[in-house]
Amino acid sequence: MTATTALYRPTGPEELALVEASGWTAWPPRLPEQPIFYAVLNEDYAVRIARDWNVPASGSGYVTRFEVDSEFLARYPVRQAGGRTILELWVPAEELAEFNAHIVGRIEVVRAFHAADTP
């Protein structure tokens, strides 16, 4: 049995539709202006981004959860992007297909936020 690490990714509706089109198994290629794919290490941080950034930008924000082979992930250092709980993994865009190949199971939506729900 492969050891896995849970990761989270806040996302908007357009990216989520592409994940759904993959059968919930892969992240879409990055756009030219997106040199990295980032995932975060805790759900609370992902919630803040989905709710506070994705909702204003696109009307909806989602928190996804997925498992990745832990041994493979060791190549990516954990980056502290602010406070001590604001932890991210940065995957260079050119390595995303290989990263996707190491996702174990499916990508799932664990939280959803919509502009209509906000007072």
C-alpha positions in Angstrom: 0.0 0.0 0.0 1.4 3.4 -1.0 1.6 6.1 1.7 -0.2 9.2 0.6 -0.4 12.9 1.7 -3.7 14.8 1.6 -3.5 18.1 -0.3 -6.1 20.8 -0.9 -6.5 23.2 -3.8 -8.8 26.2 -3.8 -10.3 26.6 -7.2 -12.9 28.5 -9.2 -15.6 27.1 -11.4 -13.6 27.1 -14.7 -10.8 25.0 -13.4 -13.2 22.8 -11.5 -15.1 22.0 -14.8 -11.8 20.9 -16.3 -11.1 18.6 -13.3 -14.5 17.1 -13.7 -13.9 16.6 -17.4 -10.8 14.6 -16.5 -13.0 12.2 -14.5 -11.8 13.9 -11.2 -8.3 12.5 -11.7 -6.1 15.3 -13.0 -5.4 19.0 -12.8 -5.5 20.9 -16.1 -2.3 22.2 -17.7 -1.3 25.7 -16.6 -1.8 28.7 -18.8 1.3 30.5 -20.1 1.1 33.1 -17.3 0.9 30.3 -14.6 4.4 28.9 -14.2 3.5 26.8 -11.2 0.6 24.7 -9.9 0.2 25.1 -6.1 -1.6 22.9 -3.6 -1.9 23.7 0.1 -1.4 21.5 3.1 -4.4 22.4 5.2 -8.1 22.9 4.6 -8.4 26.1 6.6 -6.0 27.9 4.3 -7.7 26.5 1.2 -11.1 27.7 2.6 -9.8 31.3 3.0 -8.6 31.4 -0.6 -11.7 29.9 -2.1 -14.1 32.1 -0.1 -12.1 35.3 0.0 -10.5 35.3 -3.5 -12.3 32.8 -5.8 -15.8 34.0 -4.9 -15.2 37.7 -5.6 -13.2 36.8 -8.8 -15.7 34.3 -10.3 -18.8 34.1 -8.2 -17.9 30.6 -6.7 -15.0 29.1 -4.9 -14.4 25.4 -4.1 -12.0 23.6 -1.9 -10.8 20.3 -3.3 -9.0 17.5 -1.5 -6.9 14.8 -3.1 -4.2 12.3 -2.1 -0.7 12.1 -3.7 2.0 9.5 -3.3 4.0 10.8 -0.3 7.4 9.5 -1.7 6.8 11.4 -4.9 5.9 14.6 -3.0 9.2 14.6 -1.2 10.8 16.3 -4.2 8.7 19.5 -3.6 9.8 21.5 -0.5 7.0 22.9 1.7 6.9 26.6 1.3 5.6 28.9 4.0 3.6 31.6 2.1 2.8 33.8 5.1 1.9 32.7 8.6 3.0 29.3 10.0 -0.1 27.5 8.8 0.0 29.0 5.3 1.9 26.1 3.7 2.0 25.3 0.0 3.7 22.9 -2.4 4.7 24.5 -5.7 4.9 22.2 -8.8 6.5 23.6 -11.9 4.0 23.7 -14.8 6.1 21.4 -16.9 5.9 18.7 -14.1 2.2 18.8 -13.7 1.5 15.7 -15.9 3.9 13.7 -13.8 2.3 15.1 -10.6 -1.1 14.1 -11.9 0.1 10.6 -12.5 0.9 10.3 -8.7 -2.6 11.3 -7.5 -4.1 8.4 -5.7 -7.9 8.1 -6.1 -10.1 11.0 -7.1 -10.1 14.7 -6.6 -13.1 15.6 -4.5 -14.9 18.8 -3.6 -15.1 19.2 0.1 -16.4 22.8 0.4 -18.2 25.2 -1.9 -18.8 28.9 -1.6 -21.1 31.0 -3.8 -21.6 34.8 -4.1 -25.4 34.3 -3.6 -24.7 32.7 -0.2 -22.7 35.8 1.1 -24.8 38.5 2.8 
